[in-house]
Amino acid sequence: MSRDQTRRRLYDAERLVLRMFERAGGAHTVQLAGTELTLPAEARFGSVDDVSAYARRVLALPSVRAEFTRAIVPVRVRTRRGERAAHYERATATIAVPDSAGGRWALRELVVLHELAHHLDEVGAPAHGPAFVGALIGLVERVLGPEAALVYRVVFGDSGLSAR
């Protein structure tokens, strides 16, 4: 599978996960593979500064530090021009998120965890390859819990994405 196909497949799977969290409603429950799961509430952020504070707290978690050697490397968060994407810049350990009116979709926990997974992923590994998928699922499990991680595992598996 080409890099672009893998990336597209991952983004499509993540959009499905995001919709599941959005549709979980007040009770935070979803049906997945015939099982009812209770999902945690997903944090929403009001500003880039809030995202930065959250990222610092996540990287300081003992469970995150125990699993990911790069958690000791501080991450910077900055405003990104445009509103269509958030991204991670490995050279400067920077997460860029849009915060304009049209880009507020990115000021949510699952998007920030995706970008943090890039920060924690192995240097030199494909940007959305199996090591990244494993890092994202592991990070979600440590931050949001096993139910949220199960959603990622099932949706990613059904989408043909493998984790390492």
Phi and psi in radians as a Rosetta constraint file:
Dihedral C 1 N 2 CA 2 C 2 CIRCULARHARMONIC -1.286 0.35
Dihedral N 2 CA 2 C 2 N 3 CIRCULARHARMONIC 2.855 0.35
Dihedral C 2 N 3 CA 3 C 3 CIRCULARHARMONIC -0.997 0.35
Dihedral N 3 CA 3 C 3 N 4 CIRCULARHARMONIC -0.767 0.35
Dihedral C 3 N 4 CA 4 C 4 CIRCULARHARMONIC -1.164 0.35
Dihedral N 4 CA 4 C 4 N 5 CIRCULARHARMONIC -0.662 0.35
Dihedral C 4 N 5 CA 5 C 5 CIRCULARHARMONIC -1.148 0.35
Dihedral N 5 CA 5 C 5 N 6 CIRCULARHARMONIC -0.736 0.35
Dihedral C 5 N 6 CA 6 C 6 CIRCULARHARMONIC -1.102 0.35
Dihedral N 6 CA 6 C 6 N 7 CIRCULARHARMONIC -0.789 0.35
Dihedral C 6 N 7 CA 7 C 7 CIRCULARHARMONIC -1.069 0.35
Dihedral N 7 CA 7 C 7 N 8 CIRCULARHARMONIC -0.818 0.35
Dihedral C 7 N 8 CA 8 C 8 CIRCULARHARMONIC -1.083 0.35
Dihedral N 8 CA 8 C 8 N 9 CIRCULARHARMONIC -0.756 0.35
Dihedral C 8 N 9 CA 9 C 9 CIRCULARHARMONIC -1.088 0.35
Dihedral N 9 CA 9 C 9 N 10 CIRCULARHARMONIC -0.735 0.35
Dihedral C 9 N 10 CA 10 C 10 CIRCULARHARMONIC -1.136 0.35
Dihedral N 10 CA 10 C 10 N 11 CIRCULARHARMONIC -0.811 0.35
Dihedral C 10 N 11 CA 11 C 11 CIRCULARHARMONIC -1.105 0.35
Dihedral N 11 CA 11 C 11 N 12 CIRCULARHARMONIC -0.687 0.35
Dihedral C 11 N 12 CA 12 C 12 CIRCULARHARMONIC -1.095 0.35
Dihedral N 12 CA 12 C 12 N 13 CIRCULARHARMONIC -0.748 0.35
Dihedral C 12 N 13 CA 13 C 13 CIRCULARHARMONIC -1.126 0.35
Dihedral N 13 CA 13 C 13 N 14 CIRCULARHARMONIC -0.719 0.35
Dihedral C 13 N 14 CA 14 C 14 CIRCULARHARMONIC -1.147 0.35
Dihedral N 14 CA 14 C 14 N 15 CIRCULARHARMONIC -0.642 0.35
Dihedral C 14 N 15 CA 15 C 15 CIRCULARHARMONIC -1.059 0.35
Dihedral N 15 CA 15 C 15 N 16 CIRCULARHARMONIC -0.671 0.35
Dihedral C 15 N 16 CA 16 C 16 CIRCULARHARMONIC -1.119 0.35
Dihedral N 16 CA 16 C 16 N 17 CIRCULARHARMONIC -0.753 0.35
Dihedral C 16 N 17 CA 17 C 17 CIRCULARHARMONIC -1.076 0.35
Dihedral N 17 CA 17 C 17 N 18 CIRCULARHARMONIC -0.791 0.35
Dihedral C 17 N 18 CA 18 C 18 CIRCULARHARMONIC -1.025 0.35
Dihedral N 18 CA 18 C 18 N 19 CIRCULARHARMONIC -0.755 0.35
Dihedral C 18 N 19 CA 19 C 19 CIRCULARHARMONIC -1.116 0.35
Dihedral N 19 CA 19 C 19 N 20 CIRCULARHARMONIC -0.666 0.35
Dihedral C 19 N 20 CA 20 C 20 CIRCULARHARMONIC -1.073 0.35
Dihedral N 20 CA 20 C 20 N 21 CIRCULARHARMONIC -0.753 0.35
Dihedral C 20 N 21 CA 21 C 21 CIRCULARHARMONIC -1.127 0.35
Dihedral N 21 CA 21 C 21 N 22 CIRCULARHARMONIC -0.703 0.35
Dihedral C 21 N 22 CA 22 C 22 CIRCULARHARMONIC -1.154 0.35
Dihedral N 22 CA 22 C 22 N 23 CIRCULARHARMONIC -0.645 0.35
Dihedral C 22 N 23 CA 23 C 23 CIRCULARHARMONIC -1.523 0.35
Dihedral N 23 CA 23 C 23 N 24 CIRCULARHARMONIC -0.058 0.35
Dihedral C 23 N 24 CA 24 C 24 CIRCULARHARMONIC -1.124 0.35
Dihedral N 24 CA 24 C 24 N 25 CIRCULARHARMONIC -0.391 0.35
Dihedral C 24 N 25 CA 25 C 25 CIRCULARHARMONIC 1.230 0.35
Dihedral N 25 CA 25 C 25 N 26 CIRCULARHARMONIC -2.981 0.35
Dihedral C 25 N 26 CA 26 C 26 CIRCULARHARMONIC -1.081 0.35
Dihedral N 26 CA 26 C 26 N 27 CIRCULARHARMONIC -0.555 0.35
Dihedral C 26 N 27 CA 27 C 27 CIRCULARHARMONIC -1.456 0.35
Dihedral N 27 CA 27 C 27 N 28 CIRCULARHARMONIC -0.167 0.35
Dihedral C 27 N 28 CA 28 C 28 CIRCULARHARMONIC 1.039 0.35
Dihedral N 28 CA 28 C 28 N 29 CIRCULARHARMONIC 0.600 0.35
Dihedral C 28 N 29 CA 29 C 29 CIRCULARHARMONIC -1.925 0.35
Dihedral N 29 CA 29 C 29 N 30 CIRCULARHARMONIC 2.531 0.35
Dihedral C 29 N 30 CA 30 C 30 CIRCULARHARMONIC -2.419 0.35
Dihedral N 30 CA 30 C 30 N 31 CIRCULARHARMONIC 2.738 0.35
Dihedral C 30 N 31 CA 31 C 31 CIRCULARHARMONIC -1.714 0.35
Dihedral N 31 CA 31 C 31 N 32 CIRCULARHARMONIC 2.258 0.35
Dihedral C 31 N 32 CA 32 C 32 CIRCULARHARMONIC -2.488 0.35
Dihedral N 32 CA 32 C 32 N 33 CIRCULARHARMONIC 2.097 0.35
Dihedral C 32 N 33 CA 33 C 33 CIRCULARHARMONIC 0.920 0.35
Dihedral N 33 CA 33 C 33 N 34 CIRCULARHARMONIC 0.716 0.35
Dihedral C 33 N 34 CA 34 C 34 CIRCULARHARMONIC 1.367 0.35
Dihedral N 34 CA 34 C 34 N 35 CIRCULARHARMONIC 0.146 0.35
Dihedral C 34 N 35 CA 35 C 35 CIRCULARHARMONIC -2.133 0.35
Dihedral N 35 CA 35 C 35 N 36 CIRCULARHARMONIC 2.418 0.35
Dihedral C 35 N 36 CA 36 C 36 CIRCULARHARMONIC -1.516 0.35
Dihedral N 36 CA 36 C 36 N 37 CIRCULARHARMONIC 2.186 0.35
Dihedral C 36 N 37 CA 37 C 37 CIRCULARHARMONIC -2.018 0.35
Dihedral N 37 CA 37 C 37 N 38 CIRCULARHARMONIC 2.536 0.35
Dihedral C 37 N 38 CA 38 C 38 CIRCULARHARMONIC -1.762 0.35
Dihedral N 38 CA 38 C 38 N 39 CIRCULARHARMONIC 2.066 0.35
Dihedral C 38 N 39 CA 39 C 39 CIRCULARHARMONIC -1.638 0.35
Dihedral N 39 CA 39 C 39 N 40 CIRCULARHARMONIC 2.625 0.35
Dihedral C 39 N 40 CA 40 C 40 CIRCULARHARMONIC -1.251 0.35
Dihedral N 40 CA 40 C 40 N 41 CIRCULARHARMONIC 2.739 0.35
Dihedral C 40 N 41 CA 41 C 41 CIRCULARHARMONIC -1.172 0.35
Dihedral N 41 CA 41 C 41 N 42 CIRCULARHARMONIC 2.426 0.35
Dihedral C 41 N 42 CA 42 C 42 CIRCULARHARMONIC -1.622 0.35
Dihedral N 42 CA 42 C 42 N 43 CIRCULARHARMONIC 2.279 0.35
Dihedral C 42 N 43 CA 43 C 43 CIRCULARHARMONIC -1.214 0.35
Dihedral N 43 CA 43 C 43 N 44 CIRCULARHARMONIC 2.491 0.35
Dihedral C 43 N 44 CA 44 C 44 CIRCULARHARMONIC -2.071 0.35
Dihedral N 44 CA 44 C 44 N 45 CIRCULARHARMONIC 2.534 0.35
Dihedral C 44 N 45 CA 45 C 45 CIRCULARHARMONIC -1.990 0.35
Dihedral N 45 CA 45 C 45 N 46 CIRCULARHARMONIC 2.584 0.35
Dihedral C 45 N 46 CA 46 C 46 CIRCULARHARMONIC -1.624 0.35
Dihedral N 46 CA 46 C 46 N 47 CIRCULARHARMONIC -0.275 0.35
Dihedral C 46 N 47 CA 47 C 47 CIRCULARHARMONIC -2.790 0.35
Dihedral N 47 CA 47 C 47 N 48 CIRCULARHARMONIC 2.935 0.35
Dihedral C 47 N 48 CA 48 C 48 CIRCULARHARMONIC -1.106 0.35
Dihedral N 48 CA 48 C 48 N 49 CIRCULARHARMONIC -0.623 0.35
Dihedral C 48 N 49 CA 49 C 49 CIRCULARHARMONIC -1.070 0.35
Dihedral N 49 CA 49 C 49 N 50 CIRCULARHARMONIC -0.677 0.35
Dihedral C 49 N 50 CA 50 C 50 CIRCULARHARMONIC -1.131 0.35
Dihedral N 50 CA 50 C 50 N 51 CIRCULARHARMONIC -0.698 0.35
Dihedral C 50 N 51 CA 51 C 51 CIRCULARHARMONIC -1.089 0.35
Dihedral N 51 CA 51 C 51 N 52 CIRCULARHARMONIC -0.743 0.35
Dihedral C 51 N 52 CA 52 C 52 CIRCULARHARMONIC -1.079 0.35
Dihedral N 52 CA 52 C 52 N 53 CIRCULARHARMONIC -0.782 0.35
Dihedral C 52 N 53 CA 53 C 53 CIRCULARHARMONIC -1.104 0.35
Dihedral N 53 CA 53 C 53 N 54 CIRCULARHARMONIC -0.721 0.35
Dihedral C 53 N 54 CA 54 C 54 CIRCULARHARMONIC -1.090 0.35
Dihedral N 54 CA 54 C 54 N 55 CIRCULARHARMONIC -0.808 0.35
Dihedral C 54 N 55 CA 55 C 55 CIRCULARHARMONIC -1.040 0.35
Dihedral N 55 CA 55 C 55 N 56 CIRCULARHARMONIC -0.733 0.35
Dihedral C 55 N 56 CA 56 C 56 CIRCULARHARMONIC -1.066 0.35
Dihedral N 56 CA 56 C 56 N 57 CIRCULARHARMONIC -0.745 0.35
Dihedral C 56 N 57 CA 57 C 57 CIRCULARHARMONIC -1.131 0.35
Dihedral N 57 CA 57 C 57 N 58 CIRCULARHARMONIC -0.735 0.35
Dihedral C 57 N 58 CA 58 C 58 CIRCULARHARMONIC -1.087 0.35
Dihedral N 58 CA 58 C 58 N 59 CIRCULARHARMONIC -0.823 0.35
Dihedral C 58 N 59 CA 59 C 59 CIRCULARHARMONIC -1.155 0.35
Dihedral N 59 CA 59 C 59 N 60 CIRCULARHARMONIC -0.365 0.35
Dihedral C 59 N 60 CA 60 C 60 CIRCULARHARMONIC -1.517 0.35
Dihedral N 60 CA 60 C 60 N 61 CIRCULARHARMONIC -0.181 0.35
Dihedral C 60 N 61 CA 61 C 61 CIRCULARHARMONIC -1.076 0.35
Dihedral N 61 CA 61 C 61 N 62 CIRCULARHARMONIC 2.292 0.35
Dihedral C 61 N 62 CA 62 C 62 CIRCULARHARMONIC -0.979 0.35
Dihedral N 62 CA 62 C 62 N 63 CIRCULARHARMONIC -0.679 0.35
Dihedral C 62 N 63 CA 63 C 63 CIRCULARHARMONIC -1.176 0.35
Dihedral N 63 CA 63 C 63 N 64 CIRCULARHARMONIC -0.589 0.35
Dihedral C 63 N 64 CA 64 C 64 CIRCULARHARMONIC -1.252 0.35
Dihedral N 64 CA 64 C 64 N 65 CIRCULARHARMONIC -0.763 0.35
Dihedral C 64 N 65 CA 65 C 65 CIRCULARHARMONIC -1.126 0.35
Dihedral N 65 CA 65 C 65 N 66 CIRCULARHARMONIC -0.593 0.35
Dihedral C 65 N 66 CA 66 C 66 CIRCULARHARMONIC -1.221 0.35
Dihedral N 66 CA 66 C 66 N 67 CIRCULARHARMONIC -0.540 0.35
Dihedral C 66 N 67 CA 67 C 67 CIRCULARHARMONIC -1.598 0.35
Dihedral N 67 CA 67 C 67 N 68 CIRCULARHARMONIC -0.600 0.35
Dihedral C 67 N 68 CA 68 C 68 CIRCULARHARMONIC -2.117 0.35
Dihedral N 68 CA 68 C 68 N 69 CIRCULARHARMONIC 1.999 0.35
Dihedral C 68 N 69 CA 69 C 69 CIRCULARHARMONIC -1.121 0.35
Dihedral N 69 CA 69 C 69 N 70 CIRCULARHARMONIC -0.515 0.35
Dihedral C 69 N 70 CA 70 C 70 CIRCULARHARMONIC -1.348 0.35
Dihedral N 70 CA 70 C 70 N 71 CIRCULARHARMONIC -0.021 0.35
Dihedral C 70 N 71 CA 71 C 71 CIRCULARHARMONIC -1.138 0.35
Dihedral N 71 CA 71 C 71 N 72 CIRCULARHARMONIC -0.346 0.35
Dihedral C 71 N 72 CA 72 C 72 CIRCULARHARMONIC -1.355 0.35
Dihedral N 72 CA 72 C 72 N 73 CIRCULARHARMONIC -0.251 0.35
Dihedral C 72 N 73 CA 73 C 73 CIRCULARHARMONIC -1.452 0.35
Dihedral N 73 CA 73 C 73 N 74 CIRCULARHARMONIC 2.061 0.35
Dihedral C 73 N 74 CA 74 C 74 CIRCULARHARMONIC -1.107 0.35
Dihedral N 74 CA 74 C 74 N 75 CIRCULARHARMONIC 2.604 0.35
Dihedral C 74 N 75 CA 75 C 75 CIRCULARHARMONIC -1.993 0.35
Dihedral N 75 CA 75 C 75 N 76 CIRCULARHARMONIC 2.465 0.35
Dihedral C 75 N 76 CA 76 C 76 CIRCULARHARMONIC -1.777 0.35
Dihedral N 76 CA 76 C 76 N 77 CIRCULARHARMONIC 2.545 0.35
Dihedral C 76 N 77 CA 77 C 77 CIRCULARHARMONIC -2.126 0.35
Dihedral N 77 CA 77 C 77 N 78 CIRCULARHARMONIC 2.304 0.35
Dihedral C 77 N 78 CA 78 C 78 CIRCULARHARMONIC -2.342 0.35
Dihedral N 78 CA 78 C 78 N 79 CIRCULARHARMONIC 2.850 0.35
Dihedral C 78 N 79 CA 79 C 79 CIRCULARHARMONIC -1.289 0.35
Dihedral N 79 CA 79 C 79 N 80 CIRCULARHARMONIC 2.429 0.35
Dihedral C 79 N 80 CA 80 C 80 CIRCULARHARMONIC -1.906 0.35
Dihedral N 80 CA 80 C 80 N 81 CIRCULARHARMONIC 2.336 0.35
Dihedral C 80 N 81 CA 81 C 81 CIRCULARHARMONIC -1.199 0.35
Dihedral N 81 CA 81 C 81 N 82 CIRCULARHARMONIC 2.674 0.35
Dihedral C 81 N 82 CA 82 C 82 CIRCULARHARMONIC 1.474 0.35
Dihedral N 82 CA 82 C 82 N 83 CIRCULARHARMONIC 3.018 0.35
Dihedral C 82 N 83 CA 83 C 83 CIRCULARHARMONIC -2.374 0.35
Dihedral N 83 CA 83 C 83 N 84 CIRCULARHARMONIC 0.118 0.35
Dihedral C 83 N 84 CA 84 C 84 CIRCULARHARMONIC -1.584 0.35
Dihedral N 84 CA 84 C 84 N 85 CIRCULARHARMONIC -0.349 0.35
Dihedral C 84 N 85 CA 85 C 85 CIRCULARHARMONIC -2.623 0.35
Dihedral N 85 CA 85 C 85 N 86 CIRCULARHARMONIC 2.695 0.35
Dihedral C 85 N 86 CA 86 C 86 CIRCULARHARMONIC -1.883 0.35
Dihedral N 86 CA 86 C 86 N 87 CIRCULARHARMONIC 2.748 0.35
Dihedral C 86 N 87 CA 87 C 87 CIRCULARHARMONIC -2.705 0.35
Dihedral N 87 CA 87 C 87 N 88 CIRCULARHARMONIC 2.917 0.35
Dihedral C 87 N 88 CA 88 C 88 CIRCULARHARMONIC -2.063 0.35
Dihedral N 88 CA 88 C 88 N 89 CIRCULARHARMONIC 2.370 0.35
Dihedral C 88 N 89 CA 89 C 89 CIRCULARHARMONIC -1.928 0.35
Dihedral N 89 CA 89 C 89 N 90 CIRCULARHARMONIC 1.792 0.35
Dihedral C 89 N 90 CA 90 C 90 CIRCULARHARMONIC -1.102 0.35
Dihedral N 90 CA 90 C 90 N 91 CIRCULARHARMONIC -0.680 0.35
Dihedral C 90 N 91 CA 91 C 91 CIRCULARHARMONIC -1.015 0.35
Dihedral N 91 CA 91 C 91 N 92 CIRCULARHARMONIC -0.555 0.35
Dihedral C 91 N 92 CA 92 C 92 CIRCULARHARMONIC -2.040 0.35
Dihedral N 92 CA 92 C 92 N 93 CIRCULARHARMONIC 0.125 0.35
Dihedral C 92 N 93 CA 93 C 93 CIRCULARHARMONIC 0.876 0.35
Dihedral N 93 CA 93 C 93 N 94 CIRCULARHARMONIC 0.932 0.35
Dihedral C 93 N 94 CA 94 C 94 CIRCULARHARMONIC -2.154 0.35
Dihedral N 94 CA 94 C 94 N 95 CIRCULARHARMONIC 2.313 0.35
Dihedral C 94 N 95 CA 95 C 95 CIRCULARHARMONIC -1.736 0.35
Dihedral N 95 CA 95 C 95 N 96 CIRCULARHARMONIC 2.278 0.35
Dihedral C 95 N 96 CA 96 C 96 CIRCULARHARMONIC -1.999 0.35
Dihedral N 96 CA 96 C 96 N 97 CIRCULARHARMONIC 2.141 0.35
Dihedral C 96 N 97 CA 97 C 97 CIRCULARHARMONIC -2.223 0.35
Dihedral N 97 CA 97 C 97 N 98 CIRCULARHARMONIC 2.419 0.35
Dihedral C 97 N 98 CA 98 C 98 CIRCULARHARMONIC -1.263 0.35
Dihedral N 98 CA 98 C 98 N 99 CIRCULARHARMONIC 2.505 0.35
Dihedral C 98 N 99 CA 99 C 99 CIRCULARHARMONIC -2.284 0.35
Dihedral N 99 CA 99 C 99 N 100 CIRCULARHARMONIC 0.206 0.35
Dihedral C 99 N 100 CA 100 C 100 CIRCULARHARMONIC -1.242 0.35
Dihedral N 100 CA 100 C 100 N 101 CIRCULARHARMONIC 2.974 0.35
Dihedral C 100 N 101 CA 101 C 101 CIRCULARHARMONIC -0.937 0.35
Dihedral N 101 CA 101 C 101 N 102 CIRCULARHARMONIC -0.755 0.35
Dihedral C 101 N 102 CA 102 C 102 CIRCULARHARMONIC -1.350 0.35
Dihedral N 102 CA 102 C 102 N 103 CIRCULARHARMONIC -0.218 0.35
Dihedral C 102 N 103 CA 103 C 103 CIRCULARHARMONIC -1.852 0.35
Dihedral N 103 CA 103 C 103 N 104 CIRCULARHARMONIC 0.151 0.35
Dihedral C 103 N 104 CA 104 C 104 CIRCULARHARMONIC -1.177 0.35
Dihedral N 104 CA 104 C 104 N 105 CIRCULARHARMONIC -0.256 0.35
Dihedral C 104 N 105 CA 105 C 105 CIRCULARHARMONIC -0.982 0.35
Dihedral N 105 CA 105 C 105 N 106 CIRCULARHARMONIC -0.500 0.35
Dihedral C 105 N 106 CA 106 C 106 CIRCULARHARMONIC -1.395 0.35
Dihedral N 106 CA 106 C 106 N 107 CIRCULARHARMONIC -0.197 0.35
Dihedral C 106 N 107 CA 107 C 107 CIRCULARHARMONIC -1.524 0.35
Dihedral N 107 CA 107 C 107 N 108 CIRCULARHARMONIC 0.967 0.35
Dihedral C 107 N 108 CA 108 C 108 CIRCULARHARMONIC -2.376 0.35
Dihedral N 108 CA 108 C 108 N 109 CIRCULARHARMONIC 2.690 0.35
Dihedral C 108 N 109 CA 109 C 109 CIRCULARHARMONIC -1.006 0.35
Dihedral N 109 CA 109 C 109 N 110 CIRCULARHARMONIC -0.783 0.35
Dihedral C 109 N 110 CA 110 C 110 CIRCULARHARMONIC -1.141 0.35
Dihedral N 110 CA 110 C 110 N 111 CIRCULARHARMONIC -0.603 0.35
Dihedral C 110 N 111 CA 111 C 111 CIRCULARHARMONIC -1.191 0.35
Dihedral N 111 CA 111 C 111 N 112 CIRCULARHARMONIC -0.757 0.35
Dihedral C 111 N 112 CA 112 C 112 CIRCULARHARMONIC -1.133 0.35
Dihedral N 112 CA 112 C 112 N 113 CIRCULARHARMONIC -0.698 0.35
Dihedral C 112 N 113 CA 113 C 113 CIRCULARHARMONIC -1.110 0.35
Dihedral N 113 CA 113 C 113 N 114 CIRCULARHARMONIC -0.630 0.35
Dihedral C 113 N 114 CA 114 C 114 CIRCULARHARMONIC -1.028 0.35
Dihedral N 114 CA 114 C 114 N 115 CIRCULARHARMONIC -0.849 0.35
Dihedral C 114 N 115 CA 115 C 115 CIRCULARHARMONIC -1.180 0.35
Dihedral N 115 CA 115 C 115 N 116 CIRCULARHARMONIC -0.654 0.35
Dihedral C 115 N 116 CA 116 C 116 CIRCULARHARMONIC -1.127 0.35
Dihedral N 116 CA 116 C 116 N 117 CIRCULARHARMONIC -0.591 0.35
Dihedral C 116 N 117 CA 117 C 117 CIRCULARHARMONIC -1.096 0.35
Dihedral N 117 CA 117 C 117 N 118 CIRCULARHARMONIC -0.612 0.35
Dihedral C 117 N 118 CA 118 C 118 CIRCULARHARMONIC -1.090 0.35
Dihedral N 118 CA 118 C 118 N 119 CIRCULARHARMONIC -0.708 0.35
Dihedral C 118 N 119 CA 119 C 119 CIRCULARHARMONIC -1.102 0.35
Dihedral N 119 CA 119 C 119 N 120 CIRCULARHARMONIC -0.678 0.35
Dihedral C 119 N 120 CA 120 C 120 CIRCULARHARMONIC -1.523 0.35
Dihedral N 120 CA 120 C 120 N 121 CIRCULARHARMONIC -0.286 0.35
Dihedral C 120 N 121 CA 121 C 121 CIRCULARHARMONIC -1.125 0.35
Dihedral N 121 CA 121 C 121 N 122 CIRCULARHARMONIC 2.771 0.35
Dihedral C 121 N 122 CA 122 C 122 CIRCULARHARMONIC -1.047 0.35
Dihedral N 122 CA 122 C 122 N 123 CIRCULARHARMONIC 2.389 0.35
Dihedral C 122 N 123 CA 123 C 123 CIRCULARHARMONIC -1.161 0.35
Dihedral N 123 CA 123 C 123 N 124 CIRCULARHARMONIC 2.306 0.35
Dihedral C 123 N 124 CA 124 C 124 CIRCULARHARMONIC 1.587 0.35
Dihedral N 124 CA 124 C 124 N 125 CIRCULARHARMONIC -0.179 0.35
Dihedral C 124 N 125 CA 125 C 125 CIRCULARHARMONIC -1.339 0.35
Dihedral N 125 CA 125 C 125 N 126 CIRCULARHARMONIC 2.685 0.35
Dihedral C 125 N 126 CA 126 C 126 CIRCULARHARMONIC -0.971 0.35
Dihedral N 126 CA 126 C 126 N 127 CIRCULARHARMONIC 2.452 0.35
Dihedral C 126 N 127 CA 127 C 127 CIRCULARHARMONIC -0.971 0.35
Dihedral N 127 CA 127 C 127 N 128 CIRCULARHARMONIC -0.576 0.35
Dihedral C 127 N 128 CA 128 C 128 CIRCULARHARMONIC -2.265 0.35
Dihedral N 128 CA 128 C 128 N 129 CIRCULARHARMONIC 0.512 0.35
Dihedral C 128 N 129 CA 129 C 129 CIRCULARHARMONIC -1.456 0.35
Dihedral N 129 CA 129 C 129 N 130 CIRCULARHARMONIC -2.992 0.35
Dihedral C 129 N 130 CA 130 C 130 CIRCULARHARMONIC -0.996 0.35
Dihedral N 130 CA 130 C 130 N 131 CIRCULARHARMONIC -0.641 0.35
Dihedral C 130 N 131 CA 131 C 131 CIRCULARHARMONIC -1.152 0.35
Dihedral N 131 CA 131 C 131 N 132 CIRCULARHARMONIC -0.702 0.35
Dihedral C 131 N 132 CA 132 C 132 CIRCULARHARMONIC -1.129 0.35
Dihedral N 132 CA 132 C 132 N 133 CIRCULARHARMONIC -0.789 0.35
Dihedral C 132 N 133 CA 133 C 133 CIRCULARHARMONIC -1.005 0.35
Dihedral N 133 CA 133 C 133 N 134 CIRCULARHARMONIC -0.778 0.35
Dihedral C 133 N 134 CA 134 C 134 CIRCULARHARMONIC -1.100 0.35
Dihedral N 134 CA 134 C 134 N 135 CIRCULARHARMONIC -0.718 0.35
Dihedral C 134 N 135 CA 135 C 135 CIRCULARHARMONIC -1.119 0.35
Dihedral N 135 CA 135 C 135 N 136 CIRCULARHARMONIC -0.752 0.35
Dihedral C 135 N 136 CA 136 C 136 CIRCULARHARMONIC -1.109 0.35
Dihedral N 136 CA 136 C 136 N 137 CIRCULARHARMONIC -0.830 0.35
Dihedral C 136 N 137 CA 137 C 137 CIRCULARHARMONIC -1.110 0.35
Dihedral N 137 CA 137 C 137 N 138 CIRCULARHARMONIC -0.746 0.35
Dihedral C 137 N 138 CA 138 C 138 CIRCULARHARMONIC -1.089 0.35
Dihedral N 138 CA 138 C 138 N 139 CIRCULARHARMONIC -0.706 0.35
Dihedral C 138 N 139 CA 139 C 139 CIRCULARHARMONIC -1.167 0.35
Dihedral N 139 CA 139 C 139 N 140 CIRCULARHARMONIC -0.792 0.35
Dihedral C 139 N 140 CA 140 C 140 CIRCULARHARMONIC -1.019 0.35
Dihedral N 140 CA 140 C 140 N 141 CIRCULARHARMONIC -0.741 0.35
Dihedral C 140 N 141 CA 141 C 141 CIRCULARHARMONIC -1.105 0.35
Dihedral N 141 CA 141 C 141 N 142 CIRCULARHARMONIC -0.729 0.35
Dihedral C 141 N 142 CA 142 C 142 CIRCULARHARMONIC -1.270 0.35
Dihedral N 142 CA 142 C 142 N 143 CIRCULARHARMONIC -0.516 0.35
Dihedral C 142 N 143 CA 143 C 143 CIRCULARHARMONIC -1.667 0.35
Dihedral N 143 CA 143 C 143 N 144 CIRCULARHARMONIC -0.815 0.35
Dihedral C 143 N 144 CA 144 C 144 CIRCULARHARMONIC -1.797 0.35
Dihedral N 144 CA 144 C 144 N 145 CIRCULARHARMONIC -0.316 0.35
Dihedral C 144 N 145 CA 145 C 145 CIRCULARHARMONIC 1.931 0.35
Dihedral N 145 CA 145 C 145 N 146 CIRCULARHARMONIC 3.001 0.35
Dihedral C 145 N 146 CA 146 C 146 CIRCULARHARMONIC -1.167 0.35
Dihedral N 146 CA 146 C 146 N 147 CIRCULARHARMONIC -0.537 0.35
Dihedral C 146 N 147 CA 147 C 147 CIRCULARHARMONIC -1.150 0.35
Dihedral N 147 CA 147 C 147 N 148 CIRCULARHARMONIC -0.786 0.35
Dihedral C 147 N 148 CA 148 C 148 CIRCULARHARMONIC -1.117 0.35
Dihedral N 148 CA 148 C 148 N 149 CIRCULARHARMONIC -0.706 0.35
Dihedral C 148 N 149 CA 149 C 149 CIRCULARHARMONIC -1.119 0.35
Dihedral N 149 CA 149 C 149 N 150 CIRCULARHARMONIC -0.643 0.35
Dihedral C 149 N 150 CA 150 C 150 CIRCULARHARMONIC -1.094 0.35
Dihedral N 150 CA 150 C 150 N 151 CIRCULARHARMONIC -0.710 0.35
Dihedral C 150 N 151 CA 151 C 151 CIRCULARHARMONIC -1.001 0.35
Dihedral N 151 CA 151 C 151 N 152 CIRCULARHARMONIC -0.843 0.35
Dihedral C 151 N 152 CA 152 C 152 CIRCULARHARMONIC -1.059 0.35
Dihedral N 152 CA 152 C 152 N 153 CIRCULARHARMONIC -0.805 0.35
Dihedral C 152 N 153 CA 153 C 153 CIRCULARHARMONIC -1.036 0.35
Dihedral N 153 CA 153 C 153 N 154 CIRCULARHARMONIC -0.804 0.35
Dihedral C 153 N 154 CA 154 C 154 CIRCULARHARMONIC -1.197 0.35
Dihedral N 154 CA 154 C 154 N 155 CIRCULARHARMONIC -0.861 0.35
Dihedral C 154 N 155 CA 155 C 155 CIRCULARHARMONIC -1.118 0.35
Dihedral N 155 CA 155 C 155 N 156 CIRCULARHARMONIC -0.779 0.35
Dihedral C 155 N 156 CA 156 C 156 CIRCULARHARMONIC -1.133 0.35
Dihedral N 156 CA 156 C 156 N 157 CIRCULARHARMONIC -0.751 0.35
Dihedral C 156 N 157 CA 157 C 157 CIRCULARHARMONIC -1.062 0.35
Dihedral N 157 CA 157 C 157 N 158 CIRCULARHARMONIC -0.778 0.35
Dihedral C 157 N 158 CA 158 C 158 CIRCULARHARMONIC -1.125 0.35
Dihedral N 158 CA 158 C 158 N 159 CIRCULARHARMONIC -0.386 0.35
Dihedral C 158 N 159 CA 159 C 159 CIRCULARHARMONIC -1.605 0.35
Dihedral N 159 CA 159 C 159 N 160 CIRCULARHARMONIC 0.050 0.35
Dihedral C 159 N 160 CA 160 C 160 CIRCULARHARMONIC 1.410 0.35
Dihedral N 160 CA 160 C 160 N 161 CIRCULARHARMONIC 0.308 0.35
Dihedral C 160 N 161 CA 161 C 161 CIRCULARHARMONIC -1.680 0.35
Dihedral N 161 CA 161 C 161 N 162 CIRCULARHARMONIC 2.315 0.35
Dihedral C 161 N 162 CA 162 C 162 CIRCULARHARMONIC -1.907 0.35
Dihedral N 162 CA 162 C 162 N 163 CIRCULARHARMONIC 2.663 0.35
Dihedral C 162 N 163 CA 163 C 163 CIRCULARHARMONIC -1.976 0.35
Dihedral N 163 CA 163 C 163 N 164 CIRCULARHARMONIC 2.594 0.35
